[in-house]
Amino acid sequence: MIQFNLLPDVKKQYIKAKKTKRLIMSSSLIVSGVAIAIVVLFVSFVQIGQNKYIKDLTKDIKKETASIQSIDDLDTMLTVQNQLTLLPGLHEQKPQTSRLFTYLSQLIPLEAPVNSLSLDTEASGLDLKGTADSIATINKLIDTFKVVTYKADDSGVETKVFTINSSRIYGDNTSASYQVSLTFDPAIFDNTRQISLSVTKPGQTVPVETETR
């Protein structure tokens, strides 16, 4: 059988363009459908999955909260924990009174030992009682207290340490006793600072070796 294609070229191009148009439209519909499906999946994840995740977290939080609240004496434990955080600050405020023995061992001569002492950190007062081999030794001791100075943290600024409020001396040049009441600068017991004492004598300054930390 012999067939003849009697369609003109214009008609052929029209039919071909129509097929191409249908193919493009079909492809576009398929791509749009896939895109819509992806969007639906994302929306479902956000609306359903995320809500479920949040609900699970909320449930876990409530469970852990109930578990913590069920602990016996919880308030007491938290109070103790809060107080423990205050200890470093309280320690820094505490005067390091152990320095006093180092100070006195360097300032008081062996011939005038202290028999008793009273330290008042709130009023910054110090009372000393002791004996000596002579009144001259006691006078030397009192003069030493008058000229003691200190430097804090190598500042280079010398500050007077003691102020003598009263002094009593009994005895003679062979045996004597004394009572001295002093006021001191509280900075010498500040445990956050490095303190060094020195005794100023006529024409010279003699450092006092002290272990302050």
C-alpha positions as CSV (number, residue, x, y, z in Angstrom):
1,M,0.0,0.0,0.0
2,I,1.3,3.4,-0.9
3,Q,0.6,6.3,1.5
4,F,1.0,9.9,0.7
5,N,1.5,12.6,3.4
6,L,-0.6,15.4,2.1
7,L,-0.2,17.7,5.2
8,P,1.5,20.9,4.5
9,D,4.7,21.8,6.5
10,V,2.8,24.4,8.5
11,K,0.3,21.9,9.7
12,K,3.2,19.5,10.7
13,Q,4.8,22.3,12.8
14,Y,1.5,23.1,14.4
15,I,0.9,19.5,15.5
16,K,4.5,19.2,16.7
17,A,4.2,22.4,18.7
18,K,0.9,21.2,20.2
19,K,2.5,18.0,21.3
20,T,5.4,19.9,22.8
21,K,3.0,22.2,24.7
22,R,1.2,19.2,26.1
23,L,4.5,17.6,27.2
24,I,5.6,20.9,28.9
25,M,2.2,21.2,30.7
26,S,2.4,17.6,31.9
27,S,5.9,18.1,33.2
28,S,5.0,21.3,34.9
29,L,2.0,19.6,36.6
30,I,4.3,16.8,37.8
31,V,6.9,19.2,39.1
32,S,4.2,21.3,40.8
33,G,2.7,18.2,42.4
34,V,6.1,17.1,43.7
35,A,6.8,20.6,45.1
36,I,3.3,20.7,46.8
37,A,4.0,17.3,48.3
38,I,7.4,18.5,49.7
39,V,5.7,21.6,51.2
40,V,3.0,19.4,52.7
41,L,5.7,17.2,54.2
42,F,7.5,20.1,55.7
43,V,4.3,21.6,57.1
44,S,3.4,18.2,58.6
45,F,6.8,17.9,60.2
46,V,6.6,21.4,61.7
47,Q,3.0,21.1,62.8
48,I,3.1,17.5,64.0
49,G,6.7,16.5,64.6
50,Q,7.8,19.7,66.3
51,N,4.6,19.8,68.5
52,K,5.3,16.2,69.5
53,Y,8.9,17.0,70.3
54,I,7.9,20.0,72.4
55,K,5.3,18.0,74.2
56,D,7.9,15.3,75.0
57,L,10.4,17.9,76.3
58,T,7.7,19.4,78.5
59,K,6.8,16.0,79.8
60,D,10.5,15.3,80.6
61,I,10.9,18.7,82.3
62,K,7.8,18.1,84.5
63,K,9.1,14.6,85.3
64,E,12.6,15.9,86.3
65,T,11.1,18.8,88.3
66,A,8.9,16.4,90.2
67,S,11.9,14.2,90.9
68,I,13.9,17.1,92.2
69,Q,11.0,18.4,94.3
70,S,10.6,15.0,95.9
71,I,14.1,15.1,97.4
72,D,13.9,15.4,101.2
73,D,15.2,18.7,102.7
74,L,15.7,20.2,99.3
75,D,15.3,23.7,100.7
76,T,18.0,23.1,103.3
77,M,20.4,21.7,100.7
78,L,19.9,24.8,98.4
79,T,20.3,27.1,101.4
80,V,23.6,25.4,102.3
81,Q,24.8,25.6,98.7
82,N,24.0,29.3,98.6
83,Q,25.9,29.8,101.8
84,L,28.9,28.0,100.5
85,T,29.2,30.5,97.6
86,L,29.5,33.2,100.3
87,L,32.5,31.6,102.0
88,P,35.3,33.0,99.8
89,G,34.0,36.6,100.4
90,L,33.6,36.0,104.1
91,H,37.2,34.5,104.3
92,E,38.6,37.7,102.7
93,Q,36.8,39.8,105.3
94,K,38.2,37.7,108.1
95,P,41.2,39.4,109.8
96,Q,44.4,37.3,109.7
97,T,45.1,37.7,113.4
98,S,47.8,35.0,113.3
99,R,50.1,37.8,112.0
100,L,50.1,39.3,115.5
101,F,52.5,36.8,116.9
102,T,55.0,37.4,114.1
103,Y,54.7,41.1,114.6
104,L,55.3,41.0,118.3
105,S,58.2,38.5,118.1
106,Q,60.0,41.0,115.9
107,L,59.0,44.2,117.8
108,I,59.4,43.2,121.5
109,P,62.9,42.5,122.8
110,L,63.7,39.3,124.6
111,E,64.3,41.3,127.8
112,A,60.6,42.4,127.9
113,P,58.5,39.3,127.3
114,V,54.7,39.6,127.1
115,N,52.9,37.7,129.8
116,S,49.3,38.4,128.6
117,L,47.6,40.2,125.7
118,S,44.1,41.1,124.6
119,L,43.2,41.8,121.0
120,D,40.0,43.4,119.9
121,T,39.7,43.4,116.1
122,E,36.4,45.3,116.1
123,A,37.7,48.2,118.1
124,S,41.3,47.8,116.7
125,G,42.7,47.6,120.2
126,L,45.6,45.8,121.7
127,D,46.5,45.5,125.4
128,L,49.9,44.1,126.5
129,K,51.2,43.1,129.9
130,G,54.7,41.9,130.6
131,T,57.9,42.1,132.6
132,A,61.3,43.4,131.8
133,D,64.8,43.5,133.1
134,S,64.7,47.3,133.5
135,I,62.6,50.4,133.0
136,A,65.0,51.4,130.2
137,T,64.0,48.3,128.2
138,I,60.3,49.1,128.6
139,N,60.9,52.7,127.4
140,K,62.7,51.3,124.4
141,L,59.7,49.0,123.7
142,I,57.2,51.9,123.9
143,D,59.4,54.0,121.6
144,T,59.5,51.2,119.1
145,F,55.7,51.0,118.9
146,K,55.6,54.7,118.3
147,V,57.7,54.5,115.1
148,V,56.5,51.3,113.5
149,T,55.1,51.8,110.0
150,Y,53.8,49.4,107.3
151,K,53.6,49.2,103.5
152,A,50.8,47.3,101.8
153,D,51.4,45.4,98.5
154,D,54.7,47.1,97.9
155,S,52.9,50.5,97.4
156,G,55.8,52.4,98.8
157,V,53.5,54.4,101.1
158,E,54.5,54.1,104.7
159,T,51.6,54.3,107.3
160,K,51.9,54.4,111.0
161,V,50.7,51.2,112.6
162,F,50.2,51.9,116.3
163,T,48.9,54.7,118.5
164,I,49.6,54.5,122.2
165,N,46.5,55.2,124.3
166,S,48.1,54.6,127.7
167,S,51.2,53.0,129.3
168,R,52.1,52.1,132.9
169,I,55.6,51.2,134.1
170,Y,56.4,49.7,137.5
171,G,59.8,48.8,139.0
172,D,63.4,50.0,138.7
173,N,66.6,49.4,136.7
174,T,66.8,45.8,137.9
175,S,63.3,44.6,137.5
176,A,60.2,46.1,136.0
177,S,56.7,45.4,134.6
178,Y,54.5,47.2,132.1
179,Q,50.9,47.6,130.8
180,V,50.5,49.2,127.4
181,S,47.2,49.9,125.6
182,L,47.4,50.4,121.8
183,T,45.2,51.2,118.8
184,F,46.4,49.7,115.5
185,D,45.6,50.2,111.9
186,P,43.3,47.2,110.9
187,A,45.0,47.0,107.5
188,I,47.9,45.1,109.1
189,F,45.6,42.0,109.4
190,D,44.0,42.3,106.0
191,N,44.5,38.8,104.5
192,T,44.1,40.0,100.9
193,R,47.1,42.3,101.1
194,Q,50.8,41.8,101.6
195,I,52.0,43.7,104.6
196,S,55.6,44.6,105.5
197,L,56.5,46.4,108.8
198,S,59.5,48.6,109.4
199,V,60.9,50.5,112.5
200,T,62.1,54.0,111.9
201,K,65.2,54.9,114.0
202,P,67.1,58.1,114.0
203,G,68.7,58.3,110.6
204,Q,67.6,54.9,109.4
205,T,64.7,52.5,108.7
206,V,65.1,48.9,109.9
207,P,62.8,46.5,108.1
208,V,60.9,44.0,110.2
209,E,60.9,40.4,108.8
210,T,57.3,39.3,108.8
211,E,55.5,36.2,107.4
212,T,52.2,37.7,106.3
213,R,50.7,35.0,104.1
